[in-house]
C-alpha cells in the first residue's frame, strides 16, 4: 500500500507530549489570517487577493461547501494507497504544487525552498514563468524531484523557444500553459496600493537569466532595470491567441502539454481536438475574472466530455484534504494546491511548506480512510451528495 501520511498526526501528538506544538497552525483555513500578521500589506494582498469584488474566490469555496462526502463503514480501509501516475509523472499522492510566481515577496529562499520541500515529499512542483529564481537553480534545488513548467506565453517566438528549451534541458517533464492570464485582471487590492512586484524586478528571474531575452535589450537588466522590466511585461501581456497557435508549442516541446485556465466544456473539447494531453480546470484562484463560474462547478461536465481522452486536473479554491477528495470524486486525476503552502512559505520557508503539505496529505489520507475509501479509484461521484447553497 501507499505511504501512511496519517502518521503525521501521531508525530504531532508525540511532539506535544514532549512539550512542543507546531510553530503554526495545522488548519489551512486559518493560514491566511496568520500570514497577514507576518507579511507586509503589499505582498500579503498580492497573494490573498482576487479579481474585482472577490466573488469568484467566494464562489470557489462555496462550490466545495455545496458537496458533502457520504462516509461508508466496514470497507477495510485501514490501509490506503494514494499513489497515481499522471502524464508519465509518478506521484505518491494526487497533489501538485500549483504554479505561483514571485515567491521572493513571501520568503527570501523563494522557489528554492518550495522545490526542496516538494521534492522531499515526492510531490511535483509546477514552476511559474514568473519565478523569482532561475529555471536552472530551481531544478538544482529540486534534485530528482518531479517537476513541471508553467508558461506565461511570450509574444516573442525566439524568447519563447529559448525558455522552453531551458526548461526541458533542466528536467521539467510537462508543460503547463496558462491561458487565462494574457492580461492581468482588475485587482483592487493591488491597485489601491500601487503594488506590482514585477515593476521592482521581482519575479523576473526566468527572462533576466535567458540569453535570448538579454540579447534583445540595449542594456542588461543589471544596468537598466526599468527598461528590461517593461520589455518583459510587454512580451507576456496584452496578446490573446487562437487555437491555431498551439501548434507552435507542440513543435517546440516534446513532452506532455496541459492547458490551464479552462472552465467551459467546449474549450476542453477544443483542447482534446488540438492534441493536448490534458487540461486544468481552473479560474486562477479567482484572480482574473470577477463573478466567474466556480472551477469545481465546471469540473464534472468537463470530465464527462473529455476525461476518457485526456487528463483532467483541477485547481482553484483547494484548502483541505476533504477538498482534494471531493475534486477527485468529481473526476479530477490530480489536484493543484496554491495559497496554503505559500502561506507556509511565509511562516517558515522550506519547513513551513513541508508542514502545510504534510498536514494536507495527512488530512486527505484520514479523510479517505474514515469515509471508507481505500484507493483513489474508490472516490466517485457516488461518494458525494449535494446540499442546498
C-alpha positions as CSV (number, residue, x, y, z in Angstrom):
1,X,0.0,0.0,0.0
2,X,1.0,3.7,-0.2
3,X,2.7,5.9,2.3
4,X,0.9,6.4,5.6
5,X,0.5,10.2,5.5
6,X,-1.8,10.0,8.5
7,X,1.2,9.2,10.7
8,X,1.9,12.9,10.7
9,X,-1.0,13.2,13.2
10,X,0.7,10.8,15.6
11,X,4.0,12.6,15.1
12,X,2.5,15.9,16.1
13,X,0.8,14.4,19.2
14,X,4.0,12.8,20.3
15,X,5.8,16.1,19.9
16,X,3.1,17.8,22.0
17,X,3.7,15.1,24.7
18,X,7.3,16.3,24.8
19,X,6.2,19.9,25.2
20,X,6.4,21.0,21.5
21,X,3.5,22.0,19.4
22,X,3.5,23.1,15.8
23,X,5.1,26.5,15.1
24,X,1.9,27.5,13.2
25,X,-1.5,26.0,12.6
26,X,-2.4,22.7,11.0
27,X,-5.7,24.3,9.9
28,X,-5.3,25.5,6.3
29,X,-8.4,27.8,6.6
30,X,-6.6,29.8,9.3
31,X,-3.3,30.2,7.5
32,X,-4.3,33.3,5.6
33,X,-5.1,35.2,8.8
34,X,-1.9,34.0,10.3
35,X,0.2,35.1,7.3
36,X,-1.4,38.5,7.3
37,X,0.4,39.2,10.6
38,X,3.8,38.2,9.0
39,X,3.8,39.8,5.6
40,X,3.7,43.5,4.6
41,X,0.3,44.5,3.2
42,X,1.5,44.6,-0.4
43,X,2.9,41.1,-0.6
44,X,0.1,39.7,1.6
45,X,-2.7,41.1,-0.5
46,X,-0.9,40.2,-3.8
47,X,-1.2,36.5,-2.6
48,X,-4.5,36.6,-0.9
49,X,-6.4,39.0,-3.2
50,X,-8.6,38.3,-6.2
51,X,-10.3,40.0,-9.1
52,X,-12.9,42.7,-8.5
53,X,-15.2,42.1,-5.6
54,X,-13.7,38.7,-4.8
55,X,-17.0,37.0,-5.9
56,X,-15.1,34.2,-7.9
57,X,-13.0,33.4,-4.9
58,X,-16.1,33.1,-2.7
59,X,-17.8,31.0,-5.3
60,X,-14.8,28.6,-5.4
61,X,-15.2,28.0,-1.7
62,X,-19.0,27.8,-1.8
63,X,-18.8,25.2,-4.5
64,X,-16.8,22.9,-2.2
65,X,-19.3,23.5,0.6
66,X,-22.0,22.5,-1.8
67,X,-20.8,18.9,-1.8
68,X,-20.6,16.6,1.1
69,X,-18.8,13.3,1.5
70,X,-21.0,10.4,2.5
71,X,-18.9,8.0,4.7
72,X,-19.2,4.3,4.3
73,X,-18.4,1.8,7.0
74,X,-16.7,-1.6,7.1
75,X,-14.8,-1.1,3.9
76,X,-11.4,-2.5,5.1
77,X,-9.9,1.0,4.7
78,X,-7.2,0.5,7.3
79,X,-4.5,0.8,4.6
80,X,-4.8,3.4,1.9
81,X,-3.0,3.9,-1.4
82,X,-2.9,7.5,-2.6
83,X,-0.4,7.0,-5.4
84,X,-1.1,7.7,-9.0
85,X,0.6,8.5,-12.3
86,X,-0.4,11.5,-14.4
87,X,1.1,12.1,-17.8
88,X,4.1,9.8,-17.0
89,X,4.8,11.5,-13.7
90,X,4.6,9.1,-10.7
91,X,3.1,10.8,-7.7
92,X,2.8,9.4,-4.1
93,X,-0.4,11.3,-3.8
94,X,-2.6,13.2,-6.4
95,X,-1.4,16.6,-5.3
96,X,0.8,19.0,-7.2
97,X,2.1,22.4,-6.1
98,X,0.4,24.9,-8.3
99,X,2.5,27.4,-10.2
100,X,2.9,30.5,-8.0
101,X,5.2,33.3,-9.1
102,X,7.2,36.0,-7.3
103,X,7.8,33.8,-4.2
104,X,10.6,36.2,-3.1
105,X,8.0,38.6,-1.8
106,X,7.0,35.9,0.7
107,X,10.3,34.5,1.8
108,X,13.9,35.1,0.7
109,X,14.5,31.4,-0.1
110,X,11.6,31.6,-2.5
111,X,11.2,28.9,-5.1
112,X,14.3,27.0,-3.9
113,X,12.6,26.4,-0.5
114,X,9.4,25.3,-2.2
115,X,11.3,22.9,-4.6
116,X,13.2,21.3,-1.8
117,X,10.1,20.7,0.3
118,X,8.1,19.3,-2.6
119,X,11.0,17.0,-3.7
120,X,11.4,15.7,-0.2
121,X,7.8,14.5,-0.3
122,X,7.9,13.3,-3.9
123,X,5.3,15.8,-5.0
124,X,5.6,17.5,-8.4
125,X,6.1,21.3,-8.3
126,X,5.0,23.4,-11.2
127,X,7.5,26.2,-11.7
128,X,6.0,29.6,-12.8
129,X,7.5,31.6,-15.6
130,X,7.1,34.5,-13.1
131,X,9.6,32.8,-10.8
132,X,12.0,34.8,-8.6
133,X,14.6,32.1,-9.2
134,X,16.0,30.8,-12.5
135,X,14.9,27.6,-14.1
136,X,18.3,26.0,-13.6
137,X,18.5,27.0,-9.9
138,X,15.1,25.6,-9.1
139,X,16.0,22.4,-10.9
140,X,19.1,22.1,-8.8
141,X,17.1,22.6,-5.6
142,X,14.6,20.0,-6.8
143,X,17.2,17.4,-7.5
144,X,15.5,14.2,-8.5
145,X,12.1,15.5,-7.6
146,X,9.3,15.6,-10.3
147,X,8.8,19.0,-11.8
148,X,6.6,20.6,-14.4
149,X,7.0,24.0,-16.0
150,X,4.2,26.6,-16.4
151,X,4.4,29.0,-19.3
152,X,3.2,32.6,-19.5
153,X,3.5,32.7,-23.2
154,X,5.9,35.4,-24.6
155,X,4.8,37.0,-27.8
156,X,8.4,36.9,-29.0
157,X,8.8,33.4,-30.5
158,X,12.6,33.4,-30.1
159,X,12.4,34.1,-26.4
160,X,9.6,31.5,-26.0
161,X,11.7,28.9,-27.8
162,X,14.6,29.6,-25.5
163,X,12.6,29.4,-22.3
164,X,11.0,26.1,-23.4
165,X,14.4,24.7,-24.3
166,X,15.9,25.6,-21.0
167,X,13.0,24.1,-19.1
168,X,13.2,20.8,-21.0
169,X,17.0,20.7,-20.6
170,X,16.6,21.2,-16.8
171,X,14.4,18.2,-16.4
172,X,10.9,19.7,-16.4
173,X,8.7,17.0,-17.9
174,X,5.3,18.5,-18.6
175,X,4.4,22.0,-19.9
176,X,1.5,23.8,-18.3
177,X,0.3,26.6,-20.5
178,X,-1.7,29.3,-18.6
179,X,-4.4,30.7,-20.9
180,X,-6.4,32.9,-18.7
181,X,-3.7,35.5,-17.7
182,X,-2.7,37.1,-21.0
183,X,-3.6,40.4,-19.2
184,X,-3.9,41.0,-15.5
185,X,-7.4,41.0,-14.1
186,X,-8.8,44.0,-12.3
187,X,-7.3,43.5,-8.8
188,X,-8.3,46.3,-6.4
189,X,-6.1,45.1,-3.5
190,X,-3.0,45.6,-5.6
191,X,-4.3,48.7,-7.5
192,X,-5.1,50.6,-4.3
193,X,-1.6,50.1,-3.0
194,X,0.1,50.5,-6.4
195,X,1.7,47.2,-5.8
196,X,3.0,45.2,-8.7
197,X,6.2,43.3,-7.8
198,X,7.4,42.9,-11.4
199,X,8.0,46.7,-11.6
200,X,10.7,46.2,-9.0
201,X,12.2,43.3,-10.9
202,X,10.7,40.7,-8.6
203,X,9.5,37.5,-10.4
204,X,11.7,38.1,-13.5
205,X,14.5,35.6,-12.9
206,X,13.4,33.5,-15.9
207,X,13.7,36.2,-18.6
208,X,16.6,38.0,-16.9
209,X,18.6,34.8,-17.0
210,X,17.6,34.0,-20.5
211,X,20.4,34.6,-23.2
212,X,17.9,35.3,-26.0
213,X,15.9,37.8,-23.9
214,X,19.0,39.6,-22.8
215,X,20.3,39.8,-26.3
216,X,17.2,41.9,-27.3
217,X,18.0,44.5,-24.6
218,X,20.0,47.7,-25.2
219,X,21.5,47.3,-21.7
220,X,21.4,44.3,-19.4
221,X,18.8,44.3,-16.5
222,X,21.6,45.0,-14.0
223,X,22.3,48.3,-15.7
224,X,18.8,49.3,-16.8
225,X,16.2,47.6,-14.7
226,X,13.1,49.7,-15.8
227,X,13.7,49.1,-19.5
228,X,14.2,45.4,-19.0
229,X,11.1,45.1,-16.9
230,X,8.9,47.0,-19.3
231,X,10.3,44.9,-22.2
232,X,9.4,41.7,-20.4
233,X,5.9,42.9,-19.3
234,X,5.1,43.9,-22.9
235,X,6.1,40.3,-24.0
236,X,3.8,38.4,-21.7
237,X,0.8,40.7,-21.5
238,X,-1.6,42.2,-24.0
239,X,-1.7,39.4,-26.5
240,X,-4.5,36.8,-26.7
241,X,-4.1,33.9,-29.2
242,X,-6.3,31.5,-31.0
243,X,-6.3,27.7,-31.1
244,X,-4.1,27.5,-34.1
245,X,-1.2,29.0,-32.0
246,X,-0.9,25.7,-30.0
247,X,0.9,24.2,-33.0
248,X,3.9,26.4,-32.1
249,X,4.1,24.8,-28.6
250,X,3.8,21.3,-29.9
251,X,6.6,22.0,-32.3
252,X,8.9,23.2,-29.6
253,X,8.0,21.0,-26.6
254,X,8.4,17.2,-26.9
255,X,6.7,16.3,-23.7
256,X,3.1,16.4,-22.5
257,X,1.3,19.7,-22.8
258,X,-1.5,20.7,-20.4
259,X,-3.8,23.8,-20.8
260,X,-4.6,25.6,-17.6
261,X,-7.5,28.0,-17.0
262,X,-10.4,26.2,-18.7
263,X,-13.9,26.3,-17.3
264,X,-16.0,25.9,-20.4
265,X,-16.7,22.4,-21.7
266,X,-16.3,23.5,-25.3
267,X,-12.8,24.8,-24.6
268,X,-11.9,21.4,-23.1
269,X,-13.2,19.7,-26.2
270,X,-11.1,22.0,-28.4
271,X,-8.1,21.2,-26.3
272,X,-8.6,17.5,-26.9
273,X,-9.2,18.0,-30.6
274,X,-6.0,20.1,-30.8
275,X,-4.0,17.2,-29.5
276,X,-3.3,18.5,-26.0
277,X,-2.5,15.9,-23.3
278,X,-4.5,17.4,-20.5
279,X,-6.4,20.4,-19.1
280,X,-6.5,22.0,-15.7
281,X,-10.0,23.2,-14.8
282,X,-9.2,26.5,-13.1
283,X,-10.2,30.1,-12.8
284,X,-6.8,31.1,-11.5
285,X,-8.0,31.0,-7.9
286,X,-10.4,33.8,-8.6
287,X,-7.7,36.3,-9.6
288,X,-8.7,37.0,-13.1
289,X,-12.4,37.3,-13.8
290,X,-14.8,38.6,-11.1
291,X,-18.2,36.9,-11.0
292,X,-17.0,33.8,-12.9
293,X,-18.1,30.3,-12.5
294,X,-16.6,28.3,-9.7
295,X,-14.0,25.9,-11.0
296,X,-15.5,23.0,-9.1
297,X,-18.9,23.6,-10.7
298,X,-17.3,23.3,-14.1
299,X,-15.4,20.1,-13.3
300,X,-18.0,17.4,-13.7
301,X,-19.1,18.4,-17.2
302,X,-15.6,18.7,-18.5
303,X,-14.7,15.3,-17.1
304,X,-17.7,13.8,-18.8
305,X,-16.8,15.4,-22.1
306,X,-13.1,14.7,-22.3
307,X,-12.0,12.7,-19.4
308,X,-11.7,9.5,-21.4
309,X,-9.4,11.2,-23.9
310,X,-7.1,13.5,-22.0
311,X,-6.2,14.0,-18.4
312,X,-8.3,16.4,-16.4
313,X,-6.7,18.1,-13.4
314,X,-8.2,20.6,-11.0
315,X,-7.1,23.9,-9.4
316,X,-8.8,26.8,-7.6
317,X,-10.1,27.1,-4.1
318,X,-8.5,24.0,-2.6
319,X,-7.7,24.3,1.0
320,X,-8.2,20.9,2.8
321,X,-7.8,17.2,2.4
322,X,-11.6,17.0,2.1
323,X,-11.5,19.5,-0.8
324,X,-8.9,17.3,-2.6
325,X,-11.1,14.2,-2.1
326,X,-14.2,16.0,-3.4
327,X,-12.4,17.1,-6.6
328,X,-11.1,13.6,-7.1
329,X,-14.6,12.2,-6.6
330,X,-15.9,14.5,-9.3
331,X,-13.3,13.1,-11.7
332,X,-10.1,15.1,-11.4
333,X,-7.0,12.9,-11.8
334,X,-5.0,15.1,-9.6
335,X,-5.3,18.5,-7.8
336,X,-3.1,21.6,-7.7
337,X,-2.8,23.5,-4.4
338,X,-1.6,27.0,-4.2
339,X,-2.2,29.6,-1.5
340,X,-2.0,27.3,1.6
341,X,1.6,26.3,1.0
342,X,2.5,29.8,0.0
343,X,1.4,30.9,3.5
344,X,3.5,28.1,4.8
345,X,6.5,29.5,2.9
346,X,5.8,32.8,4.6
347,X,5.8,31.2,8.1
348,X,8.9,29.1,7.8
349,X,10.5,28.8,4.4
350,X,11.1,25.2,3.4
351,X,10.0,23.8,6.8
352,X,6.8,25.8,6.5
353,X,6.0,24.5,3.1
354,X,6.7,21.0,4.3
355,X,4.4,21.3,7.3
356,X,1.5,22.6,5.3
357,X,1.9,19.8,2.7
358,X,2.3,17.1,5.3
359,X,-0.8,18.4,7.1
360,X,-2.8,18.4,3.8
361,X,-1.7,14.9,2.9
362,X,-2.5,13.6,6.4
363,X,-5.9,15.2,6.2
364,X,-6.5,13.6,2.8
365,X,-5.3,10.2,4.0
366,X,-7.5,10.3,7.1
367,X,-10.5,11.7,5.1
368,X,-10.2,8.8,2.6
369,X,-9.9,6.2,5.3
370,X,-12.7,7.5,7.6
371,X,-15.1,7.9,4.7
372,X,-14.4,4.3,3.6
373,X,-12.1,4.7,0.6
374,X,-9.0,2.6,0.2
375,X,-7.7,3.9,-3.1
376,X,-8.2,6.8,-5.4
377,X,-10.4,4.8,-7.8
378,X,-12.9,4.3,-5.0
379,X,-13.6,8.0,-5.0
380,X,-16.6,8.5,-7.4
381,X,-19.5,10.9,-7.7
382,X,-21.5,8.4,-5.6
383,X,-19.1,9.2,-2.8
384,X,-20.7,12.7,-2.5
385,X,-24.1,14.3,-2.0
386,X,-25.2,17.8,-2.7
387,X,-26.6,20.3,-0.3
388,X,-28.6,23.4,-0.9
389,X,-26.4,26.6,-1.1
